[in-house]
Amino acid sequence: MNINTRPPPLPPEAFRRYDEAPDEVFYQHPRFVTHIDLPAIETVTQLYREYLPANGIILDVMSSWISHLPVENEYTRVVGLGMNKEELERNTQLDDYVIQDLNDNPVLPFEDNTFSGAAICVSIDYLTRPVDVLQDLGRVMTSGAPLVITFSNRCFPTKAIAVWQRLDDRGHIDLVERFILEAGHWTEIQKLDRSPVPGVSDPLYAVVSRCI
């Protein structure tokens, strides 16, 4: 896909889900579990180690009870944005958190040019307005700030968008790239297969970009 060309928007049916009930209902109960196995988690941490500035102000988008950030880094501030208060309160890596349903309101409650890095971990497949979210994420990040989007082959099938469920792993990588290109705030896009042990551990893929 040409990095200088924005792809046309996908049709609305691409973002439909089997369960269209309000997300706040689905996420009202905390889930203190990990959604990928330990080798995949360690790979996510390594990606954060490589790309997120160690002393930066970091936004963990669609955050949960753990952010997988490298413990040796002394970030200036880490802010989580998620759906479940109990999970976010349990997350010891967060300095602050915000509860917000991005499918209901994709406008982030932060000032322009606030964050020097951001992450979306195994959650991009649940966004029904991913391009809107990525556009506004570009607003709240500084120029050159990295965005690390990671995902595997696991999901809550009733809440994952239709187009995600129709694609294989390679298709997921290309789809995330498409969202980023359509958002228009991003450059230096890298599509990575960082699967730890193919066929043994959970696969782990990433699309990394930088804010224009």
C-alpha positions as a Markdown table, in Angstrom:
| # | Residue | x | y | z |
|---|---|---|---|---|
| 1 | Met | 0.0 | 0.0 | 0.0 |
| 2 | Asn | 1.4 | 3.4 | -1.0 |
| 3 | Ile | 2.2 | 5.3 | 2.2 |
| 4 | Asn | 1.3 | 8.6 | 0.4 |
| 5 | Thr | -2.2 | 7.4 | -0.5 |
| 6 | Arg | -5.1 | 7.3 | 1.9 |
| 7 | Pro | -7.2 | 4.3 | 1.3 |
| 8 | Pro | -11.0 | 4.8 | 0.9 |
| 9 | Pro | -13.1 | 4.2 | 4.1 |
| 10 | Leu | -14.4 | 0.7 | 4.7 |
| 11 | Pro | -18.2 | 0.2 | 4.5 |
| 12 | Pro | -20.1 | 0.5 | 7.8 |
| 13 | Glu | -20.8 | -3.2 | 7.9 |
| 14 | Ala | -17.1 | -3.9 | 8.3 |
| 15 | Phe | -17.4 | -2.5 | 11.8 |
| 16 | Arg | -20.4 | -4.4 | 12.9 |
| 17 | Arg | -20.2 | -6.9 | 15.8 |
| 18 | Tyr | -22.2 | -9.9 | 16.9 |
| 19 | Asp | -22.9 | -8.2 | 20.2 |
| 20 | Glu | -24.0 | -4.6 | 19.6 |
| 21 | Ala | -25.0 | -4.0 | 23.2 |
| 22 | Pro | -23.3 | -1.0 | 24.9 |
| 23 | Asp | -19.7 | -1.8 | 25.6 |
| 24 | Glu | -20.0 | -0.6 | 29.2 |
| 25 | Val | -22.2 | -3.6 | 29.9 |
| 26 | Phe | -19.6 | -6.0 | 28.5 |
| 27 | Tyr | -16.8 | -4.4 | 30.4 |
| 28 | Gln | -18.6 | -3.7 | 33.7 |
| 29 | His | -17.0 | -6.8 | 35.3 |
| 30 | Pro | -13.2 | -6.8 | 35.7 |
| 31 | Arg | -11.1 | -9.5 | 34.0 |
| 32 | Phe | -7.9 | -10.0 | 35.9 |
| 33 | Val | -6.4 | -12.3 | 33.2 |
| 34 | Thr | -3.9 | -11.9 | 30.5 |
| 35 | His | -5.1 | -12.3 | 26.9 |
| 36 | Ile | -1.9 | -13.6 | 25.5 |
| 37 | Asp | 0.7 | -16.0 | 26.9 |
| 38 | Leu | 3.9 | -15.1 | 28.7 |
| 39 | Pro | 6.3 | -15.3 | 25.7 |
| 40 | Ala | 3.9 | -13.0 | 23.7 |
| 41 | Ile | 3.7 | -10.6 | 26.7 |
| 42 | Glu | 7.5 | -10.5 | 27.0 |
| 43 | Thr | 7.6 | -9.6 | 23.3 |
| 44 | Val | 5.2 | -6.7 | 23.8 |
| 45 | Thr | 7.4 | -5.5 | 26.6 |
| 46 | Gln | 10.5 | -5.7 | 24.4 |
| 47 | Leu | 8.7 | -3.7 | 21.7 |
| 48 | Tyr | 7.9 | -1.0 | 24.3 |
| 49 | Arg | 11.6 | -1.1 | 25.3 |
| 50 | Glu | 12.6 | -0.5 | 21.7 |
| 51 | Tyr | 10.2 | 2.2 | 20.7 |
| 52 | Leu | 8.7 | 4.1 | 23.7 |
| 53 | Pro | 11.0 | 6.7 | 25.2 |
| 54 | Ala | 12.1 | 5.6 | 28.6 |
| 55 | Asn | 11.6 | 9.0 | 30.2 |
| 56 | Gly | 8.5 | 9.9 | 28.2 |
| 57 | Ile | 4.9 | 10.7 | 28.9 |
| 58 | Ile | 3.1 | 7.5 | 27.8 |
| 59 | Leu | -0.6 | 6.9 | 26.9 |
| 60 | Asp | -1.8 | 3.3 | 27.3 |
| 61 | Val | -4.9 | 3.3 | 25.1 |
| 62 | Met | -7.6 | 0.7 | 26.0 |
| 63 | Ser | -5.7 | -0.1 | 29.1 |
| 64 | Ser | -6.3 | -2.8 | 31.6 |
| 65 | Trp | -4.9 | -4.1 | 34.9 |
| 66 | Ile | -1.4 | -4.4 | 33.5 |
| 67 | Ser | 0.4 | -2.3 | 30.8 |
| 68 | His | 3.4 | -4.6 | 30.1 |
| 69 | Leu | 5.8 | -1.7 | 30.2 |
| 70 | Pro | 9.4 | -2.5 | 31.0 |
| 71 | Val | 9.8 | -2.1 | 34.8 |
| 72 | Glu | 13.3 | -0.7 | 34.5 |
| 73 | Asn | 12.2 | 2.5 | 32.7 |
| 74 | Glu | 11.3 | 5.5 | 34.7 |
| 75 | Tyr | 8.6 | 7.2 | 32.6 |
| 76 | Thr | 7.7 | 10.7 | 33.5 |
| 77 | Arg | 4.1 | 9.8 | 33.5 |
| 78 | Val | 1.9 | 6.9 | 32.3 |
| 79 | Val | -1.8 | 7.5 | 31.7 |
| 80 | Gly | -4.2 | 4.7 | 31.0 |
| 81 | Leu | -7.5 | 5.0 | 29.2 |
| 82 | Gly | -9.8 | 2.1 | 29.6 |
| 83 | Met | -13.3 | 0.8 | 30.4 |
| 84 | Asn | -13.2 | -0.9 | 33.8 |
| 85 | Lys | -12.4 | 1.1 | 36.9 |
| 86 | Glu | -11.3 | -1.9 | 39.0 |
| 87 | Glu | -8.8 | -3.0 | 36.4 |
| 88 | Leu | -7.3 | 0.5 | 36.0 |
| 89 | Glu | -7.0 | 0.9 | 39.8 |
| 90 | Arg | -5.1 | -2.4 | 40.0 |
| 91 | Asn | -2.6 | -1.3 | 37.4 |
| 92 | Thr | 0.5 | -0.2 | 39.3 |
| 93 | Gln | 2.2 | 1.1 | 36.2 |
| 94 | Leu | -0.3 | 3.9 | 35.8 |
| 95 | Asp | 0.1 | 7.3 | 37.3 |
| 96 | Asp | -3.4 | 8.3 | 36.3 |
| 97 | Tyr | -6.3 | 6.8 | 34.3 |
| 98 | Val | -9.4 | 7.9 | 32.4 |
| 99 | Ile | -12.6 | 5.8 | 31.9 |
| 100 | Gln | -14.0 | 6.3 | 28.4 |
| 101 | Asp | -15.7 | 4.2 | 25.7 |
| 102 | Leu | -13.9 | 5.1 | 22.5 |
| 103 | Asn | -16.6 | 3.4 | 20.4 |
| 104 | Asp | -19.0 | 5.9 | 21.9 |
| 105 | Asn | -16.7 | 8.9 | 21.9 |
| 106 | Pro | -13.4 | 8.7 | 20.0 |
| 107 | Val | -12.2 | 12.2 | 21.1 |
| 108 | Leu | -9.5 | 11.8 | 23.7 |
| 109 | Pro | -9.8 | 13.9 | 26.8 |
| 110 | Phe | -6.3 | 15.4 | 26.6 |
| 111 | Glu | -4.6 | 18.5 | 25.4 |
| 112 | Asp | -2.8 | 18.7 | 22.1 |
| 113 | Asn | 0.9 | 17.5 | 22.0 |
| 114 | Thr | 0.7 | 15.9 | 25.4 |
| 115 | Phe | 2.2 | 12.4 | 25.0 |
| 116 | Ser | 5.6 | 11.3 | 23.7 |
| 117 | Gly | 4.5 | 7.7 | 23.1 |
| 118 | Ala | 1.4 | 5.6 | 23.0 |
| 119 | Ala | 0.4 | 1.9 | 22.9 |
| 120 | Ile | -2.6 | -0.1 | 22.0 |
| 121 | Cys | -2.2 | -3.7 | 23.2 |
| 122 | Val | -4.4 | -6.6 | 21.8 |
| 123 | Ser | -7.4 | -4.2 | 21.6 |
| 124 | Ile | -7.4 | -2.6 | 18.1 |
| 125 | Asp | -9.9 | -5.3 | 16.9 |
| 126 | Tyr | -12.6 | -4.0 | 19.2 |
| 127 | Leu | -12.7 | -0.4 | 17.9 |
| 128 | Thr | -15.7 | 0.4 | 15.7 |
| 129 | Arg | -14.3 | 3.8 | 14.9 |
| 130 | Pro | -10.5 | 3.0 | 14.7 |
| 131 | Val | -9.7 | 5.7 | 12.2 |
| 132 | Asp | -11.4 | 8.4 | 14.3 |
| 133 | Val | -9.4 | 7.2 | 17.4 |
| 134 | Leu | -6.1 | 7.2 | 15.5 |
| 135 | Gln | -6.8 | 10.7 | 14.1 |
| 136 | Asp | -7.4 | 12.1 | 17.5 |
| 137 | Leu | -4.5 | 10.2 | 18.9 |
| 138 | Gly | -2.3 | 12.0 | 16.5 |
| 139 | Arg | -3.6 | 15.3 | 17.9 |
| 140 | Val | -2.6 | 14.5 | 21.5 |
| 141 | Met | 0.9 | 13.2 | 20.6 |
| 142 | Thr | 4.1 | 15.2 | 19.9 |
| 143 | Ser | 5.7 | 15.2 | 16.5 |
| 144 | Gly | 7.8 | 12.0 | 16.1 |
| 145 | Ala | 6.2 | 10.2 | 19.0 |
| 146 | Pro | 5.8 | 6.5 | 18.4 |
| 147 | Leu | 2.6 | 4.5 | 18.5 |
| 148 | Val | 3.0 | 0.8 | 19.1 |
| 149 | Ile | -0.1 | -1.3 | 18.2 |
| 150 | Thr | 0.2 | -5.0 | 19.1 |
| 151 | Phe | -2.2 | -7.9 | 18.5 |
| 152 | Ser | -2.4 | -11.7 | 18.3 |
| 153 | Asn | -4.9 | -14.2 | 17.0 |
| 154 | Arg | -7.1 | -14.1 | 20.2 |
| 155 | Cys | -10.1 | -12.0 | 20.8 |
| 156 | Phe | -13.6 | -11.8 | 22.3 |
| 157 | Pro | -15.4 | -12.9 | 19.1 |
| 158 | Thr | -18.7 | -11.3 | 20.1 |
| 159 | Lys | -17.0 | -7.8 | 20.4 |
| 160 | Ala | -14.4 | -8.0 | 17.6 |
| 161 | Ile | -15.4 | -6.1 | 14.4 |
| 162 | Ala | -16.6 | -8.1 | 11.4 |
| 163 | Val | -13.7 | -7.3 | 9.1 |
| 164 | Trp | -11.2 | -8.5 | 11.7 |
| 165 | Gln | -12.9 | -11.8 | 12.0 |
| 166 | Arg | -12.9 | -12.4 | 8.2 |
| 167 | Leu | -9.1 | -11.9 | 7.9 |
| 168 | Asp | -6.1 | -14.1 | 8.8 |
| 169 | Asp | -3.0 | -12.8 | 10.6 |
| 170 | Arg | -1.4 | -11.2 | 7.6 |
| 171 | Gly | -4.7 | -9.6 | 6.8 |
| 172 | His | -4.8 | -8.2 | 10.3 |
| 173 | Ile | -1.4 | -6.5 | 9.9 |
| 174 | Asp | -2.5 | -5.0 | 6.6 |
| 175 | Leu | -5.8 | -3.8 | 8.1 |
| 176 | Val | -4.1 | -2.0 | 11.0 |
| 177 | Glu | -1.8 | -0.4 | 8.5 |
| 178 | Arg | -4.9 | 0.7 | 6.5 |
| 179 | Phe | -6.4 | 2.3 | 9.5 |
| 180 | Ile | -3.2 | 4.2 | 10.2 |
| 181 | Leu | -2.9 | 5.4 | 6.6 |
| 182 | Glu | -6.6 | 6.5 | 6.5 |
| 183 | Ala | -6.1 | 8.4 | 9.8 |
| 184 | Gly | -3.4 | 10.5 | 8.1 |
| 185 | His | -1.4 | 11.6 | 11.1 |
| 186 | Trp | 1.2 | 9.0 | 10.9 |
| 187 | Thr | 4.5 | 8.1 | 9.1 |
| 188 | Glu | 7.4 | 5.6 | 9.2 |
| 189 | Ile | 4.9 | 2.7 | 9.4 |
| 190 | Gln | 6.5 | -0.6 | 10.2 |
| 191 | Lys | 4.7 | -4.0 | 10.0 |
| 192 | Leu | 6.3 | -6.5 | 12.3 |
| 193 | Asp | 5.9 | -10.3 | 13.0 |
| 194 | Arg | 7.5 | -10.8 | 16.4 |
| 195 | Ser | 5.9 | -14.1 | 17.1 |
| 196 | Pro | 8.1 | -15.7 | 19.9 |
| 197 | Val | 8.0 | -19.4 | 19.0 |
| 198 | Pro | 5.8 | -20.1 | 16.0 |
| 199 | Gly | 3.4 | -22.9 | 16.6 |
| 200 | Val | 4.2 | -23.1 | 20.3 |
| 201 | Ser | 3.4 | -19.7 | 21.9 |
| 202 | Asp | 0.8 | -17.1 | 20.9 |
| 203 | Pro | 1.7 | -15.2 | 17.8 |
| 204 | Leu | 2.5 | -11.5 | 18.3 |
| 205 | Tyr | 2.3 | -8.9 | 15.6 |
| 206 | Ala | 2.8 | -5.1 | 15.7 |
| 207 | Val | 2.3 | -2.1 | 13.5 |
| 208 | Val | 4.5 | 0.8 | 14.7 |
| 209 | Ser | 4.3 | 4.3 | 13.3 |
| 210 | Arg | 5.3 | 7.9 | 14.3 |
| 211 | Cys | 3.2 | 11.0 | 14.7 |
| 212 | Ile | 3.7 | 13.5 | 11.9 |
